[in-house]
């Protein structure tokens, strides 16, 4: 006769997993057995494959020609003071400086101008999110995103107005003007302001509001650190407003504190520049507006060509060569150890409990 305790035990739901191969962990499994016959060939294959790839990457990187000019402390024209020192007490008035340089070799093919900044943390969390993507898509609102604070509103004519584009990224946009003059040809190097931003950015992420730009932005003011309103950035309507490519390039934040961004493309349709930049003397003319010395940063101007794989970047090639070399060396060392110290296959197969350990 069943007791009450037996009945209660039967009513308690069992915690035992269901009787299935999955829940009882009886599924078939495969576990690789690492032996010298499988590991050593892997090391050699990786080494033999990686080293030629790395050498190829280094070759293409070395094909790129670069000329870098650090103009952080360039001297103000006709005065014995640096532009960095001049703009501080002069309410950020622009400062003109000139730097003469000489290209010792021809820069053939497509030539690009970049600006570079160092010790500049565009990857800071609060900085990266300080923007209003709806606004940049042309969906204007008199109430910008709270992510833009404290760069959402600014005073204009005694009234507080919403800022367009709002946020810390747009407010800190790079605004130096960089011009290169050819001393041999006595002309400025012709450049193009378009074609410097990602096509996906210009077509998808940045759109202007419909209608006339000046009218559309009538109820908005410019960021505090800007000299012009967003609708005055360029005379070309396809490169104005939120679709200005200098703005788009700046808004794509850099991942590292030392970075460079594309500034201009040399116009190779002009006479004298069809094949690139010839060697000879040049002058970099800088309208110095952007302060960097307060945070121990630097500014540079870069002239560069490109290769099949893009700009100059030897890191990937060096990484492939180093990894390939280490794999080859490790494979050789393990092979020597295997040949001198390992037992034969027959001995390993015939191992039994009575086999002495040695």
C-alpha positions in Angstrom: 0.0 0.0 0.0 1.5 3.4 -1.1 2.1 5.9 1.6 1.4 9.6 1.4 5.1 10.4 1.1 5.4 8.1 -2.0 2.4 9.9 -3.6 4.0 13.3 -3.0 7.3 12.2 -4.5 5.6 11.0 -7.7 3.8 14.4 -8.0 7.1 16.3 -7.8 8.3 17.1 -11.4 11.7 15.6 -12.1 14.6 17.9 -12.9 16.3 15.2 -14.9 16.8 16.4 -18.6 14.8 14.6 -21.2 16.2 11.3 -22.5 17.6 12.6 -25.8 21.0 12.5 -27.3 21.2 16.3 -27.3 20.2 16.9 -23.7 22.1 13.8 -22.4 25.2 15.0 -24.3 25.5 11.8 -26.3 25.8 13.5 -29.8 28.7 12.3 -31.9 31.7 14.7 -31.8 34.9 15.1 -33.6 38.1 16.2 -31.8 41.3 16.8 -33.8 44.3 14.9 -32.5 47.3 17.3 -32.9 50.3 15.4 -34.0 53.5 16.4 -35.7 52.2 15.1 -39.0 49.3 17.7 -38.9 50.8 20.6 -37.0 54.2 21.0 -38.7 52.8 21.1 -42.3 50.4 23.8 -41.1 53.2 26.0 -39.8 55.2 25.6 -43.0 52.2 26.3 -45.3 51.3 29.5 -43.3 54.9 30.7 -43.4 55.4 30.0 -47.1 52.1 31.7 -48.0 52.3 34.7 -45.7 55.9 35.8 -46.6 55.3 36.4 -50.3 52.0 38.2 -49.6 53.8 40.5 -47.1 56.5 41.2 -49.6 53.9 42.1 -52.2 52.1 44.4 -49.8 55.4 46.1 -48.9 56.2 46.5 -52.6 53.0 48.2 -53.4 53.3 50.4 -50.3 56.8 51.5 -51.3 55.5 52.4 -54.7 53.5 55.2 -53.1 55.4 58.5 -52.9 54.8 60.9 -50.0 56.0 64.3 -48.9 55.0 65.4 -45.4 55.3 69.0 -44.1 54.7 69.8 -40.4 53.4 73.3 -40.3 52.2 73.4 -36.6 54.7 76.2 -35.8 55.0 78.0 -39.1 56.0 81.7 -38.9 53.5 84.4 -39.7 54.3 86.1 -43.0 56.6 89.1 -42.5 56.6 88.8 -38.7 58.7 87.1 -36.1 55.9 85.2 -34.5 54.3 81.8 -35.1 50.8 81.6 -36.4 49.9 79.4 -33.4 50.9 82.2 -31.1 49.3 84.9 -33.2 45.8 83.6 -33.4 45.4 83.2 -29.6 45.3 86.9 -28.6 43.8 88.0 -31.9 40.4 86.5 -31.6 41.3 83.6 -34.0 42.0 86.1 -36.9 43.5 84.1 -39.8 47.2 84.0 -40.1 49.1 83.5 -43.4 52.4 81.6 -43.5 54.5 80.3 -46.3 56.7 77.2 -46.4 59.1 76.6 -49.3 59.8 72.9 -50.1 61.3 70.9 -52.9 60.1 67.7 -54.5 63.2 65.7 -55.4 61.3 63.3 -57.7 58.2 63.3 -59.9 54.9 62.4 -58.4 53.4 60.6 -61.3 49.8 59.5 -61.6 46.9 60.7 -59.4 48.1 63.0 -56.7 46.2 63.8 -53.5 46.6 66.4 -50.7 45.9 65.4 -47.1 45.9 67.2 -43.8 47.1 65.3 -40.7 46.4 65.8 -37.0 48.1 64.2 -34.0 47.0 63.8 -30.3 43.5 64.5 -31.5 41.0 62.0 -30.0 38.1 61.9 -32.4 37.3 58.4 -31.0 36.2 59.8 -27.6 32.8 58.4 -26.8 31.0 61.7 -26.1 32.6 63.3 -29.1 31.6 60.5 -31.5 27.9 60.6 -30.5 27.7 64.4 -30.5 25.8 64.8 -33.8 22.2 64.7 -35.1 21.9 62.2 -37.9 18.3 63.1 -38.7 19.4 66.7 -39.1 22.3 65.7 -41.4 19.7 63.8 -43.5 17.9 67.1 -44.2 15.1 66.5 -41.7 15.4 69.8 -39.9 13.9 70.4 -36.6 13.9 73.4 -34.3 14.8 71.0 -31.5 18.1 69.3 -32.2 19.0 65.9 -30.7 20.1 66.0 -27.0 23.3 64.2 -28.1 24.5 67.6 -29.5 24.6 69.3 -26.1 26.2 71.7 -25.4 26.4 72.6 -29.1 22.7 72.5 -29.8 21.9 76.2 -29.6 23.9 79.4 -30.1 23.2 83.1 -29.9 22.6 85.2 -33.1 21.4 88.8 -33.1 20.5 88.5 -29.5 18.4 85.4 -30.0 19.1 81.7 -29.2 18.8 79.7 -32.4 19.3 75.9 -33.1 22.6 75.1 -34.6 23.0 73.4 -38.0 24.9 71.2 -38.1 24.9 70.7 -34.4 27.3 68.8 -32.1 30.9 68.8 -31.1 32.1 67.1 -34.3 30.8 69.7 -36.7 31.7 72.6 -34.3 35.4 71.4 -34.4 35.6 71.1 -38.2 39.1 71.6 -39.6 39.2 75.0 -41.4 42.8 75.7 -42.4 43.1 76.7 -46.1 46.1 74.9 -47.8 47.3 76.0 -51.2 50.4 74.8 -53.1 52.2 77.1 -55.6 54.6 75.8 -58.3 57.5 78.2 -58.4 58.6 76.9 -61.8 55.2 77.4 -63.4 54.3 80.5 -61.3 50.8 79.2 -60.7 48.9 77.5 -57.9 48.5 73.8 -58.3 44.9 73.3 -59.5 42.8 71.1 -57.2 39.3 69.6 -57.0 37.1 69.9 -53.9 34.8 67.0 -54.9 35.4 63.3 -55.1 37.2 63.3 -51.6 34.3 61.8 -49.6 32.9 58.3 -49.6 30.2 57.9 -52.2 28.0 56.0 -49.8 28.3 58.9 -47.3 27.3 61.6 -49.8 24.4 59.6 -51.3 23.0 58.0 -48.1 24.1 59.7 -44.9 24.1 63.4 -45.8 21.2 65.1 -47.6 20.2 68.8 -47.9 16.7 69.9 -47.0 14.4 70.6 -50.0 14.3 74.0 -51.6 16.7 77.0 -51.4 19.4 76.4 -48.8 19.5 79.9 -47.5 15.7 79.8 -47.0 15.8 76.3 -45.5 18.4 77.4 -42.9 16.9 80.8 -42.1 15.9 79.8 -38.6 19.2 78.2 -37.8 22.6 79.6 -36.9 26.1 78.4 -37.6 28.3 76.5 -35.1 30.2 78.7 -32.7 33.6 78.1 -34.2 32.6 78.5 -37.8 33.2 81.6 -39.9 30.5 80.8 -42.5 27.0 79.3 -42.3 26.5 75.8 -43.7 24.7 77.1 -46.8 27.8 79.3 -47.6 30.5 76.6 -47.6 30.8 76.4 -51.4 29.4 78.2 -54.5 28.9 74.8 -56.2 25.3 73.7 -55.2 26.3 70.1 -55.4 29.1 70.7 -52.8 27.2 73.0 -50.4 25.2 72.6 -47.2 25.2 69.2 -45.6 26.6 67.7 -48.8 29.8 69.7 -48.6 32.5 67.1 -48.9 34.9 68.8 -46.5 32.2 68.5 -43.9 31.4 64.9 -44.8 35.1 63.9 -44.6 35.4 65.5 -41.1 32.2 63.9 -39.8 33.7 60.5 -40.5 35.6 60.3 -37.2 39.0 58.7 -37.0 39.7 55.6 -34.9 43.2 56.7 -33.7 44.5 59.9 -32.2 47.0 60.4 -35.1 45.2 60.5 -38.4 45.0 62.1 -41.8 42.0 63.0 -43.9 41.8 63.7 -47.7 41.8 67.4 -48.4 42.0 67.9 -52.2 42.6 66.0 -55.5 45.0 67.5 -58.0 43.2 68.4 -61.2 45.2 66.6 -63.9 43.1 68.2 -66.7 45.1 71.4 -66.3 48.1 72.2 -68.5 51.4 71.3 -66.7 49.8 68.8 -64.3 48.4 66.2 -66.6 50.9 63.5 -65.5 51.1 64.6 -61.9 53.5 66.9 -60.0 56.9 67.4 -61.5 60.0 67.7 -59.2 61.1 71.2 -58.3 60.5 74.0 -55.9 57.0 74.6 -54.4 55.5 76.8 -51.8 52.8 75.8 -49.3 50.6 78.8 -48.5 48.6 78.3 -45.2 45.7 80.3 -44.0 46.2 79.2 -40.4 42.9 79.1 -38.5 42.9 75.8 -36.6 44.5 75.8 -33.1 46.2 72.6 -31.9 49.0 73.6 -29.6 46.7 73.9 -26.6 46.4 70.1 -26.5 49.9 69.4 -27.7 48.8 68.4 -31.1 50.5 68.9 -34.5 49.3 69.6 -38.0 50.8 68.4 -41.2 50.2 68.7 -44.9 50.8 65.6 -47.0 51.3 65.2 -50.8 50.8 61.5 -51.8 50.2 59.3 -54.7 48.4 55.9 -54.5 49.0 52.4 -55.5 46.8 49.4 -56.5 46.1 48.9 -52.8 45.5 52.6 -51.9 47.7 54.8 -49.9 51.0 54.2 -48.1 50.6 51.7 -45.3 53.5 49.3 -44.6 52.0 47.9 -41.4 50.0 45.1 -43.0 53.0 44.0 -45.1 55.3 43.9 -42.1 52.7 42.0 -40.1 52.4 39.3 -42.8 56.2 38.9 -43.1 56.7 38.7 -39.3 53.9 36.1 -38.8 55.2 34.1 -41.8 58.7 34.2 -40.5 57.7 33.2 -37.0 55.7 30.2 -38.3 58.6 29.0 -40.4 61.1 29.3 -37.5 58.6 27.6 -35.1 58.0 24.8 -37.7 61.7 24.2 -38.1 62.3 24.2 -34.3 59.4 21.7 -33.7 60.6 19.6 -36.6 64.1 19.2 -35.1 62.6 18.4 -31.7 60.3 15.9 -33.3 63.1 14.1 -35.3 65.5 14.0 -32.3 63.2 13.3 -29.4 60.0 11.6 -30.6 59.3 7.9 -30.6 58.5 6.0 -33.8 54.9 5.3 -34.8 55.3 1.6 -34.1 56.5 2.2 -30.6 53.6 4.6 -29.9 51.1 2.0 -31.2 52.5 -0.8 -29.0 52.4 1.2 -25.8 50.8 -0.9 -23.0 50.5 -0.4 -19.2 53.8 -2.2 -18.6 55.7 0.0 -21.0 58.4 1.8 -19.0 58.1 5.7 -19.0 61.2 7.3 -20.5 
